[in-house]
Amino acid sequence: MVKKIIYILVFIISMILVIKGNTIHGYNGLLIMFIGLAGLLAELYSYNKKYQ
């Protein structure tokens, strides 16, 4: 149960970072978007690791 809540929080924070980074112009916005993307990919990796 706690693991699902953590997954949901990581997903929401990562999506906020991607959307917020899109509104900021320049390399700072790009860096924020990459951090959000890394969070999403890490969550996807940890989810798929169970099914290998």
Phi and psi in radians as a Rosetta constraint file:
Dihedral C 1 N 2 CA 2 C 2 CIRCULARHARMONIC -1.183 0.35
Dihedral N 2 CA 2 C 2 N 3 CIRCULARHARMONIC -0.611 0.35
Dihedral C 2 N 3 CA 3 C 3 CIRCULARHARMONIC -1.114 0.35
Dihedral N 3 CA 3 C 3 N 4 CIRCULARHARMONIC -0.669 0.35
Dihedral C 3 N 4 CA 4 C 4 CIRCULARHARMONIC -1.155 0.35
Dihedral N 4 CA 4 C 4 N 5 CIRCULARHARMONIC -0.675 0.35
Dihedral C 4 N 5 CA 5 C 5 CIRCULARHARMONIC -1.142 0.35
Dihedral N 5 CA 5 C 5 N 6 CIRCULARHARMONIC -0.690 0.35
Dihedral C 5 N 6 CA 6 C 6 CIRCULARHARMONIC -1.134 0.35
Dihedral N 6 CA 6 C 6 N 7 CIRCULARHARMONIC -0.750 0.35
Dihedral C 6 N 7 CA 7 C 7 CIRCULARHARMONIC -1.042 0.35
Dihedral N 7 CA 7 C 7 N 8 CIRCULARHARMONIC -0.736 0.35
Dihedral C 7 N 8 CA 8 C 8 CIRCULARHARMONIC -1.143 0.35
Dihedral N 8 CA 8 C 8 N 9 CIRCULARHARMONIC -0.748 0.35
Dihedral C 8 N 9 CA 9 C 9 CIRCULARHARMONIC -1.133 0.35
Dihedral N 9 CA 9 C 9 N 10 CIRCULARHARMONIC -0.726 0.35
Dihedral C 9 N 10 CA 10 C 10 CIRCULARHARMONIC -1.110 0.35
Dihedral N 10 CA 10 C 10 N 11 CIRCULARHARMONIC -0.709 0.35
Dihedral C 10 N 11 CA 11 C 11 CIRCULARHARMONIC -1.104 0.35
Dihedral N 11 CA 11 C 11 N 12 CIRCULARHARMONIC -0.798 0.35
Dihedral C 11 N 12 CA 12 C 12 CIRCULARHARMONIC -1.151 0.35
Dihedral N 12 CA 12 C 12 N 13 CIRCULARHARMONIC -0.762 0.35
Dihedral C 12 N 13 CA 13 C 13 CIRCULARHARMONIC -1.128 0.35
Dihedral N 13 CA 13 C 13 N 14 CIRCULARHARMONIC -0.707 0.35
Dihedral C 13 N 14 CA 14 C 14 CIRCULARHARMONIC -1.137 0.35
Dihedral N 14 CA 14 C 14 N 15 CIRCULARHARMONIC -0.716 0.35
Dihedral C 14 N 15 CA 15 C 15 CIRCULARHARMONIC -1.157 0.35
Dihedral N 15 CA 15 C 15 N 16 CIRCULARHARMONIC -0.671 0.35
Dihedral C 15 N 16 CA 16 C 16 CIRCULARHARMONIC -1.097 0.35
Dihedral N 16 CA 16 C 16 N 17 CIRCULARHARMONIC -0.716 0.35
Dihedral C 16 N 17 CA 17 C 17 CIRCULARHARMONIC -1.110 0.35
Dihedral N 17 CA 17 C 17 N 18 CIRCULARHARMONIC -0.721 0.35
Dihedral C 17 N 18 CA 18 C 18 CIRCULARHARMONIC -1.154 0.35
Dihedral N 18 CA 18 C 18 N 19 CIRCULARHARMONIC -0.776 0.35
Dihedral C 18 N 19 CA 19 C 19 CIRCULARHARMONIC -1.203 0.35
Dihedral N 19 CA 19 C 19 N 20 CIRCULARHARMONIC -0.742 0.35
Dihedral C 19 N 20 CA 20 C 20 CIRCULARHARMONIC -1.178 0.35
Dihedral N 20 CA 20 C 20 N 21 CIRCULARHARMONIC -0.666 0.35
Dihedral C 20 N 21 CA 21 C 21 CIRCULARHARMONIC -1.148 0.35
Dihedral N 21 CA 21 C 21 N 22 CIRCULARHARMONIC -0.496 0.35
Dihedral C 21 N 22 CA 22 C 22 CIRCULARHARMONIC -1.207 0.35
Dihedral N 22 CA 22 C 22 N 23 CIRCULARHARMONIC -0.474 0.35
Dihedral C 22 N 23 CA 23 C 23 CIRCULARHARMONIC -1.454 0.35
Dihedral N 23 CA 23 C 23 N 24 CIRCULARHARMONIC -0.308 0.35
Dihedral C 23 N 24 CA 24 C 24 CIRCULARHARMONIC -1.640 0.35
Dihedral N 24 CA 24 C 24 N 25 CIRCULARHARMONIC 2.200 0.35
Dihedral C 24 N 25 CA 25 C 25 CIRCULARHARMONIC -1.516 0.35
Dihedral N 25 CA 25 C 25 N 26 CIRCULARHARMONIC 2.600 0.35
Dihedral C 25 N 26 CA 26 C 26 CIRCULARHARMONIC 1.747 0.35
Dihedral N 26 CA 26 C 26 N 27 CIRCULARHARMONIC -2.960 0.35
Dihedral C 26 N 27 CA 27 C 27 CIRCULARHARMONIC -1.280 0.35
Dihedral N 27 CA 27 C 27 N 28 CIRCULARHARMONIC -0.443 0.35
Dihedral C 27 N 28 CA 28 C 28 CIRCULARHARMONIC -1.120 0.35
Dihedral N 28 CA 28 C 28 N 29 CIRCULARHARMONIC -0.759 0.35
Dihedral C 28 N 29 CA 29 C 29 CIRCULARHARMONIC -1.125 0.35
Dihedral N 29 CA 29 C 29 N 30 CIRCULARHARMONIC -0.678 0.35
Dihedral C 29 N 30 CA 30 C 30 CIRCULARHARMONIC -1.126 0.35
Dihedral N 30 CA 30 C 30 N 31 CIRCULARHARMONIC -0.701 0.35
Dihedral C 30 N 31 CA 31 C 31 CIRCULARHARMONIC -1.124 0.35
Dihedral N 31 CA 31 C 31 N 32 CIRCULARHARMONIC -0.721 0.35
Dihedral C 31 N 32 CA 32 C 32 CIRCULARHARMONIC -1.123 0.35
Dihedral N 32 CA 32 C 32 N 33 CIRCULARHARMONIC -0.701 0.35
Dihedral C 32 N 33 CA 33 C 33 CIRCULARHARMONIC -1.155 0.35
Dihedral N 33 CA 33 C 33 N 34 CIRCULARHARMONIC -0.658 0.35
Dihedral C 33 N 34 CA 34 C 34 CIRCULARHARMONIC -1.151 0.35
Dihedral N 34 CA 34 C 34 N 35 CIRCULARHARMONIC -0.643 0.35
Dihedral C 34 N 35 CA 35 C 35 CIRCULARHARMONIC -1.128 0.35
Dihedral N 35 CA 35 C 35 N 36 CIRCULARHARMONIC -0.736 0.35
Dihedral C 35 N 36 CA 36 C 36 CIRCULARHARMONIC -1.117 0.35
Dihedral N 36 CA 36 C 36 N 37 CIRCULARHARMONIC -0.700 0.35
Dihedral C 36 N 37 CA 37 C 37 CIRCULARHARMONIC -1.145 0.35
Dihedral N 37 CA 37 C 37 N 38 CIRCULARHARMONIC -0.684 0.35
Dihedral C 37 N 38 CA 38 C 38 CIRCULARHARMONIC -1.100 0.35
Dihedral N 38 CA 38 C 38 N 39 CIRCULARHARMONIC -0.664 0.35
Dihedral C 38 N 39 CA 39 C 39 CIRCULARHARMONIC -1.115 0.35
Dihedral N 39 CA 39 C 39 N 40 CIRCULARHARMONIC -0.745 0.35
Dihedral C 39 N 40 CA 40 C 40 CIRCULARHARMONIC -1.148 0.35
Dihedral N 40 CA 40 C 40 N 41 CIRCULARHARMONIC -0.739 0.35
Dihedral C 40 N 41 CA 41 C 41 CIRCULARHARMONIC -1.186 0.35
Dihedral N 41 CA 41 C 41 N 42 CIRCULARHARMONIC -0.639 0.35
Dihedral C 41 N 42 CA 42 C 42 CIRCULARHARMONIC -1.137 0.35
Dihedral N 42 CA 42 C 42 N 43 CIRCULARHARMONIC -0.679 0.35
Dihedral C 42 N 43 CA 43 C 43 CIRCULARHARMONIC -1.186 0.35
Dihedral N 43 CA 43 C 43 N 44 CIRCULARHARMONIC -0.710 0.35
Dihedral C 43 N 44 CA 44 C 44 CIRCULARHARMONIC -1.127 0.35
Dihedral N 44 CA 44 C 44 N 45 CIRCULARHARMONIC -0.693 0.35
Dihedral C 44 N 45 CA 45 C 45 CIRCULARHARMONIC -1.112 0.35
Dihedral N 45 CA 45 C 45 N 46 CIRCULARHARMONIC -0.787 0.35
Dihedral C 45 N 46 CA 46 C 46 CIRCULARHARMONIC -1.176 0.35
Dihedral N 46 CA 46 C 46 N 47 CIRCULARHARMONIC -0.538 0.35
Dihedral C 46 N 47 CA 47 C 47 CIRCULARHARMONIC -1.231 0.35
Dihedral N 47 CA 47 C 47 N 48 CIRCULARHARMONIC -0.773 0.35
Dihedral C 47 N 48 CA 48 C 48 CIRCULARHARMONIC -1.317 0.35
Dihedral N 48 CA 48 C 48 N 49 CIRCULARHARMONIC -0.349 0.35
Dihedral C 48 N 49 CA 49 C 49 CIRCULARHARMONIC -1.108 0.35
Dihedral N 49 CA 49 C 49 N 50 CIRCULARHARMONIC -0.508 0.35
Dihedral C 49 N 50 CA 50 C 50 CIRCULARHARMONIC -1.159 0.35
Dihedral N 50 CA 50 C 50 N 51 CIRCULARHARMONIC -0.467 0.35
Dihedral C 50 N 51 CA 51 C 51 CIRCULARHARMONIC -1.810 0.35
Dihedral N 51 CA 51 C 51 N 52 CIRCULARHARMONIC 0.318 0.35
